Amino acid sequence: MTDCLFCRMVAKEIEPDVVYETKRVLAFKDLNPQGPVHILIIPKEHIPTINELKETHVQIAGEMMLAAQVVADQLGVAEKGFRLVMNCNKHGGQSVYHLHMHLIGGRQLDWPPG
């Protein structure tokens, strides 16, 4: 997807500030952080939204969760806590239509989030 920002990052056309990478997952610093730690975790495969997930994506969804665990530990927020957020479509707050998870931490997070 040449018009997808995250696909361009996966293709190395745009160089994100990578904190973790595997064969199928990429994690990098968010350009507009909402906390001291704000990482985006994406599948390298283009999946527009949660609504497009299929049974064939179960493994990649699990790998995204495991990536969050590793990144939270590496960045020192695992023990105190962090939040994982996945937005879906306009009303859910999604602005880039490539499946992604936000890992936010490094401070006390309020609830409800807004």
C-alpha atoms as one frame of an Amber mdcrd trajectory, in Angstrom:
protein
   0.000   0.000   0.000   2.017   2.954  -1.250  -0.324   5.532   0.304  -0.245
   3.952   3.781   2.104   5.736   6.179   2.818   2.606   8.213   3.413   0.452
   5.115   5.967   3.034   4.030   7.665   2.625   7.409   7.691  -1.154   7.045
   9.235  -0.706   3.565  11.870   1.639   5.088  10.783   4.512   2.818  10.205
   6.425   6.054  12.477   5.637   8.997  10.552   5.449  12.279  12.317   5.479
  15.652  12.189   1.688  16.043  12.271   0.159  19.525  11.451  -3.455  18.581
  11.174  -5.487  15.394  10.506  -9.058  14.386   9.755 -10.711  11.066   6.043
  -9.799  11.391   5.826  -6.885  13.869   7.296  -3.387  14.097   7.229  -1.139
  17.185   8.295   2.497  17.122   7.941   5.769  19.037   4.778   7.766  18.367
   5.480  11.202  16.856   2.746  12.744  19.043   3.268  11.045  22.413   0.439
  11.047  24.946   2.700   9.975  27.799   6.376   9.655  28.707   6.273   6.310
  26.870   4.107   6.070  23.747   4.912   3.293  21.295   2.974   2.126  18.246
   2.989  -1.599  17.548   1.956  -2.634  14.040   1.817  -5.783  11.962   4.048
  -5.577   8.908   1.136  -6.925   6.884  -1.350  -4.238   5.875  -4.606  -4.807
   7.753  -6.709  -1.609   7.672  -8.747  -2.004  10.894  -9.717  -4.493  13.573
 -12.827  -5.145  11.474 -10.662  -6.752   8.759  -9.014  -9.288  11.085  -9.554
 -12.895  10.003  -8.807 -16.215  11.671  -5.592 -16.257   9.639  -4.479 -13.177
  11.629  -4.687 -14.812  15.064  -0.929 -15.389  15.196  -0.013 -11.820  14.238
  -2.494 -10.400  16.773  -0.837 -12.555  19.440   2.614 -11.443  18.306   1.523
  -7.816  18.702   0.510  -8.529  22.310   3.807 -10.304  23.020   5.683  -7.385
  21.437   3.864  -5.060  23.858   5.034  -7.191  26.767   8.667  -7.102  25.590
   8.631  -3.366  24.813   6.998  -2.468  28.148   9.701  -4.426  29.947  12.519
  -2.907  27.856  11.240   0.632  28.467  10.750   0.108  32.202   6.958   0.486
  32.408   5.919  -3.155  32.783   6.065  -3.324  36.567   4.199  -0.091  37.368
   1.757  -0.542  34.498   0.837   0.671  31.059  -2.158   0.862  28.752  -2.751
  -0.797  25.387  -5.214   0.947  23.054  -6.490  -0.076  19.635  -8.804   2.370
  17.860 -11.185   1.290  15.110 -12.558   3.624  12.450 -13.431   7.314  12.743
 -15.658   7.229  15.834 -13.123   5.037  17.591 -10.383   7.599  16.968  -8.434
   5.765  14.258  -6.494   8.165  12.040  -4.098   5.808  10.224  -5.895   2.926
   8.554  -3.296   0.258   9.249  -3.963  -1.855  12.329  -1.926  -0.567  15.257
  -1.765  -0.717  19.023  -0.704   2.151  21.270   1.411   1.280  24.307   1.242
   4.227  26.719   2.927   4.419  30.096   5.419   6.155  32.328   2.766   8.024
  34.372  -0.524   7.386  36.160  -3.227   6.997  33.503  -6.759   8.143  34.287
  -9.985   6.286  33.633 -12.179   6.677  31.703  -9.766   7.691  28.945 -12.146
  10.051  27.125
